[in-house]
Structures are given as structure tokens and as C-alpha cells.
Amino acid sequence: MSDIPPSALTETISGKMFLYEKPELLTVEKHGSLGVTPPERPFRFAESARVIPITAVEFGSAQRHYPIVFASLENPVPLAVLGVLEDTNLFVDDGQWDPACYMPSYLRCYPFAFASSEQGNVAVVIDRAAEAITENPRFPFFDNGKPTRETESMIRFCSQYEAERQRTNAFCQKLKELELLTHQQANFKPDGGSSEQTLASFVSIDSKKVTDLDAGTVHELHRSGQLSAIYMQLYSQENWRVLLARRARRQAPGADGPAAD
């Protein structure tokens, strides 16, 4: 795995969206006959994803399984790292997510999403290329021109995710303001090797810079709830070795998929 790609995207109506092959604004005129039929392998679309965007409120759950990094110094979107060295999601096997591991909200929104225009307008988007979107669906998008209960439920979930994403943006701007982010590397020693190699280059919070913060700033971060997110991101760095172990199990002869950590 080389540098973490900053493609865990900012969602725009006119632009691309991470993992969404064909994002379209959801309308009754265009999608009135469509809906969702859950596929047998619901996470095949994420099998090659090495990172997934997450929000700060998810750090507590995500740090138990994934290293948490940031997309870049300039645009520090938090990312859960799902794979190393190859474009392989180590938490998906035959289209199924490892049930023992936390599933990021970004994936639970799919194939729905919220997208915002440059003017600040927000709209509901679907990935028209999603396997789950079908004619004669199990869960139609609309009934008599109105969103069905299932559609409204997904819209509410996406709305909650969008609100958390906005709060996460504020958290990341605070990290930038305090200059707590730095470029870092995770290294490993291959079996039989004599020297360490780079596993990943990424952006992370610098623990020494956190230690050097003055008492007033630490108190402010604590009162806002951001201090706990900082420490959970730091704790998550222990998971690089967990990813390597998971990768080794996946590649072992006779392996039958991800094993719980």
C-alpha cells in the first residue's frame, strides 16, 4: 500500500463519489419503477476498497478493527484502512462483510447518499449502477409518487450521516488549526527479511504535538468531545499489525476468508 489516496471524496452533485459508479439524483420521474432488492453478495462493490470514509463519532467503534488515517494534510478526511499492499478489502469475503467487525456508516448508506451542490443545496443520490437497484424491487423507491417507508428510512440515515460528516469537518479543521497532523509511515519486516519495509505512508495525528498542547487548549478539546476522538485515532494505529495478520490468514493455503480479530 502506497500513499493513502485522497479519493475518499467530497460529495458533489456534478462530481464523482467514492464507490458510486453512476450517481444520479433520485427522482420519481426517472426512478419511479425502481427500488432496492438486497443482493446475495451485498458488499461486492467494496471488495477492492482499501479505505472507507468515516466520521468522528465512529472512531470509538472503528478503532477496534481499523487504523484510522486522514486523506491528506490539506483535506484531512478521516479514513478507515481496510487493506494493505494490495487493492483488497480484507473485511469482505464473497461479498459479505465480516460480521465480527464494525461496518462504517458510509457503506450502510449505499446505494443512497446525500450530495451537495456548490450553491449549498442538498439532494438524495443513488448509485444507478448498484446491483441492489432493480426493476420489480423488493423495496420500491416510491409508492404513488411518494417515497416509501423504506426510502424515507434510508434518507433519514443518510441525513444523520451528513450531519456527522459536517461535525467531522469541523473536527478536522481544528486539527489543522492546531497543526496536529503530520506525515507518518507504518513499517513491517517481511517473513525471512532482514530489514523493515514501508507498509503505508499516511497522515495521522502526532502524539507528541498533542502532549505539547497547553492546558487551555486541552480543556477546550475535552469540553467539545474532540479530545477523545484524537486519542481513539492514536489508539487505532495498533491495528496496522492486525491488518498484516489478517492479510496473512487470507493468503494462507486453504484459507476460507476473513477471520475475526
C-alpha positions as CSV (number, residue, x, y, z in Angstrom):
1,M,0.0,0.0,0.0
2,S,1.5,3.3,-1.1
3,D,0.2,6.7,-0.1
4,I,-3.4,6.7,1.1
5,P,-5.3,8.0,-1.9
6,P,-7.2,11.3,-1.2
7,S,-10.1,9.8,-3.1
8,A,-12.4,9.3,-0.1
9,L,-14.3,12.0,-1.7
10,T,-16.1,15.2,-1.0
11,E,-19.6,14.5,-2.3
12,T,-20.8,16.8,-5.1
13,I,-23.8,16.5,-7.4
14,S,-21.7,17.1,-10.5
15,G,-18.6,15.2,-9.5
16,K,-17.7,11.6,-8.7
17,M,-18.5,9.8,-5.4
18,F,-16.2,7.2,-3.9
19,L,-17.5,3.7,-4.8
20,Y,-20.6,5.2,-6.6
21,E,-20.1,4.3,-10.3
22,K,-23.1,6.1,-11.6
23,P,-24.5,8.6,-9.1
24,E,-27.9,10.1,-10.1
25,L,-30.3,12.4,-8.3
26,L,-33.2,10.3,-7.0
27,T,-36.5,11.4,-8.8
28,V,-39.8,9.8,-9.2
29,E,-39.8,10.7,-12.9
30,K,-36.6,8.8,-13.5
31,H,-36.7,6.1,-10.9
32,G,-40.4,5.6,-10.2
33,S,-40.4,2.0,-11.2
34,L,-37.1,1.1,-9.4
35,G,-36.2,0.2,-5.9
36,V,-33.9,-2.0,-3.8
37,T,-33.6,-5.8,-3.9
38,P,-30.9,-6.9,-1.5
39,P,-28.3,-8.9,-3.4
40,E,-26.8,-12.2,-2.2
41,R,-23.4,-10.6,-2.0
42,P,-24.2,-7.0,-0.9
43,F,-20.6,-5.8,-0.5
44,R,-19.1,-6.9,-3.7
45,F,-19.0,-3.2,-4.7
46,A,-16.4,-2.6,-1.9
47,E,-14.2,-5.7,-2.4
48,S,-11.3,-3.5,-3.7
49,A,-11.6,-0.6,-1.3
50,R,-8.6,-0.2,0.8
51,V,-10.1,2.8,2.7
52,I,-13.5,4.0,3.6
53,P,-14.5,7.5,4.9
54,I,-15.7,7.6,8.5
55,T,-17.0,10.3,10.8
56,A,-15.5,11.2,14.2
57,V,-18.5,9.7,16.0
58,E,-17.5,6.3,14.5
59,F,-13.9,6.4,15.9
60,G,-14.8,4.5,19.0
61,S,-16.1,1.5,17.1
62,A,-13.8,1.8,14.1
63,Q,-10.6,1.9,16.2
64,R,-11.2,-1.6,17.5
65,H,-10.6,-3.0,14.0
66,Y,-9.0,-0.5,11.6
67,P,-6.2,2.0,11.5
68,I,-7.7,5.5,11.2
69,V,-5.8,7.9,9.0
70,F,-6.5,11.1,7.1
71,A,-6.7,11.6,3.4
72,S,-4.2,14.5,3.3
73,L,-2.9,17.4,5.2
74,E,-4.9,19.8,3.0
75,N,-8.2,17.8,3.1
76,P,-8.0,15.6,6.2
77,V,-11.0,13.4,5.7
78,P,-10.8,10.5,8.2
79,L,-10.4,7.1,6.6
80,A,-10.7,3.6,8.0
81,V,-7.9,1.5,6.4
82,L,-9.3,-1.9,5.2
83,G,-6.4,-3.3,3.3
84,V,-2.6,-3.2,2.9
85,L,-0.2,-3.8,0.0
86,E,-2.9,-4.9,-2.5
87,D,-6.2,-3.3,-3.6
88,T,-8.1,-5.8,-1.5
89,N,-10.6,-5.2,1.3
90,L,-9.6,-7.7,4.0
91,F,-13.0,-7.4,5.6
92,V,-15.1,-8.6,2.7
93,D,-15.3,-12.3,1.7
94,D,-17.5,-13.4,-1.2
95,G,-19.4,-10.1,-1.0
96,Q,-20.1,-10.4,2.8
97,W,-18.8,-8.1,5.4
98,D,-17.0,-9.7,8.4
99,P,-19.8,-9.8,11.0
100,A,-17.3,-9.5,13.8
101,C,-16.1,-6.1,12.6
102,Y,-17.7,-2.6,12.6
103,M,-19.2,-1.6,9.3
104,P,-18.7,2.1,8.5
105,S,-21.8,4.2,8.0
106,Y,-20.6,5.3,4.5
107,L,-21.2,1.7,3.4
108,R,-24.5,1.3,5.3
109,C,-25.8,4.3,3.3
110,Y,-25.1,2.7,0.0
111,P,-26.7,2.8,-2.6
112,F,-28.1,6.0,-1.2
113,A,-26.2,9.2,-0.4
114,F,-26.6,12.9,0.2
115,A,-24.9,15.2,-2.2
116,S,-24.4,19.0,-2.1
117,S,-24.0,21.5,-4.9
118,E,-21.7,24.4,-4.9
119,Q,-24.7,26.6,-4.0
120,G,-25.2,24.6,-0.8
121,N,-28.3,22.7,-1.9
122,V,-28.6,19.1,-0.7
123,A,-30.2,16.2,-2.7
124,V,-30.7,12.5,-2.4
125,V,-28.5,10.5,-4.7
126,I,-28.4,6.8,-5.7
127,D,-25.8,4.7,-7.5
128,R,-27.8,3.7,-10.5
129,A,-25.1,1.1,-11.2
130,A,-25.6,-0.6,-7.9
131,E,-26.5,-4.3,-8.1
132,A,-29.2,-3.7,-5.5
133,I,-31.2,-1.3,-7.6
134,T,-33.7,-3.3,-9.8
135,E,-36.9,-3.2,-11.6
136,N,-39.8,-5.0,-9.8
137,P,-37.9,-4.5,-6.5
138,R,-38.5,-5.9,-3.1
139,F,-38.4,-2.3,-1.6
140,P,-39.7,0.2,-4.2
141,F,-38.3,3.8,-4.0
142,F,-41.8,5.3,-4.5
143,D,-45.4,4.4,-4.0
144,N,-48.0,6.5,-5.8
145,G,-45.3,9.1,-6.4
146,K,-44.3,9.4,-2.7
147,P,-41.2,7.9,-1.1
148,T,-41.9,4.6,0.6
149,R,-41.3,4.0,4.3
150,E,-38.0,2.2,3.4
151,T,-36.8,5.0,1.2
152,E,-37.7,7.6,3.9
153,S,-35.7,5.5,6.5
154,M,-32.6,5.4,4.3
155,I,-33.0,9.2,3.6
156,R,-33.1,9.8,7.4
157,F,-30.0,7.6,7.9
158,C,-28.1,9.5,5.1
159,S,-29.2,12.8,6.7
160,Q,-27.8,11.7,10.0
161,Y,-24.6,10.6,8.3
162,E,-24.3,14.0,6.5
163,A,-24.8,15.8,9.9
164,E,-22.0,13.8,11.4
165,R,-19.8,14.4,8.3
166,Q,-20.2,18.2,8.8
167,R,-19.3,17.9,12.5
168,T,-16.3,15.8,11.4
169,N,-15.2,18.5,9.0
170,A,-15.2,21.0,12.0
171,F,-13.1,18.5,14.0
172,C,-10.6,18.1,11.1
173,Q,-10.4,21.9,10.7
174,K,-9.5,22.1,14.4
175,L,-6.7,19.6,13.9
176,K,-5.4,21.7,11.0
177,E,-5.6,24.9,13.1
178,L,-3.6,23.3,15.9
179,E,-1.2,21.7,13.4
180,L,-1.6,18.3,14.9
181,L,-1.4,16.4,11.7
182,T,1.8,15.0,10.2
183,H,3.0,12.6,7.5
184,Q,3.8,9.2,9.0
185,Q,4.8,5.7,8.0
186,A,3.9,2.2,9.1
187,N,6.7,-0.3,8.6
188,F,6.9,-4.1,8.7
189,K,9.6,-6.8,8.4
190,P,8.6,-9.5,5.8
191,D,9.0,-13.1,6.9
192,G,12.6,-14.1,6.4
193,G,13.6,-10.5,5.7
194,S,16.4,-8.7,7.4
195,S,15.2,-5.1,7.1
196,E,11.9,-3.3,7.5
197,Q,9.8,-2.2,4.6
198,T,7.2,0.5,4.3
199,L,3.7,-0.8,4.8
200,A,1.9,2.5,4.3
201,S,2.6,6.3,4.1
202,F,-0.3,8.3,5.5
203,V,-1.4,11.4,7.5
204,S,-2.0,10.9,11.2
205,I,-2.2,12.9,14.4
206,D,1.2,13.4,16.0
207,S,1.1,12.2,19.6
208,K,4.0,14.4,20.7
209,K,2.2,17.5,19.4
210,V,-0.9,16.5,21.4
211,T,1.3,16.1,24.5
212,D,2.7,19.6,24.0
213,L,-0.7,21.3,23.9
214,D,-1.3,23.9,26.6
215,A,-3.8,23.2,29.3
216,G,-6.4,25.7,28.0
217,T,-6.5,24.0,24.6
218,V,-6.7,20.5,26.1
219,H,-9.6,21.7,28.2
220,E,-11.3,23.1,25.1
221,L,-10.8,19.9,23.2
222,H,-12.1,17.9,26.2
223,R,-15.3,20.0,26.5
224,S,-16.0,19.7,22.8
225,G,-15.6,15.9,22.8
226,Q,-12.8,16.2,20.3
227,L,-10.0,15.1,22.7
228,S,-11.4,11.6,22.9
229,A,-11.6,11.3,19.1
230,I,-7.9,12.4,19.0
231,Y,-6.9,9.6,21.4
232,M,-9.0,7.0,19.6
233,Q,-7.3,7.9,16.3
234,L,-4.0,7.4,18.0
235,Y,-5.0,4.1,19.6
236,S,-6.1,2.8,16.2
237,Q,-2.5,2.8,14.9
238,E,-2.1,-0.5,16.8
239,N,-4.2,-2.1,14.0
240,W,-1.5,-2.0,11.3
241,R,-0.1,-5.3,12.7
242,V,-3.7,-6.6,12.9
243,L,-4.2,-5.9,9.2
244,L,-1.0,-7.7,8.4
245,A,-2.1,-10.7,10.4
246,R,-5.5,-10.7,8.7
247,R,-3.8,-10.5,5.3
248,A,-1.5,-13.4,6.2
249,R,-4.6,-15.5,7.1
250,R,-6.3,-14.6,3.9
251,Q,-3.3,-15.7,1.9
252,A,-2.6,-18.9,3.8
253,P,-3.1,-22.2,1.9
254,G,-6.7,-23.4,2.5
255,A,-7.9,-20.0,3.9
256,D,-11.6,-19.7,3.7
257,G,-12.0,-15.9,4.2
258,P,-11.5,-13.3,6.9
259,A,-11.2,-14.4,10.5
260,A,-12.3,-12.4,13.5
261,D,-9.6,-10.4,15.3
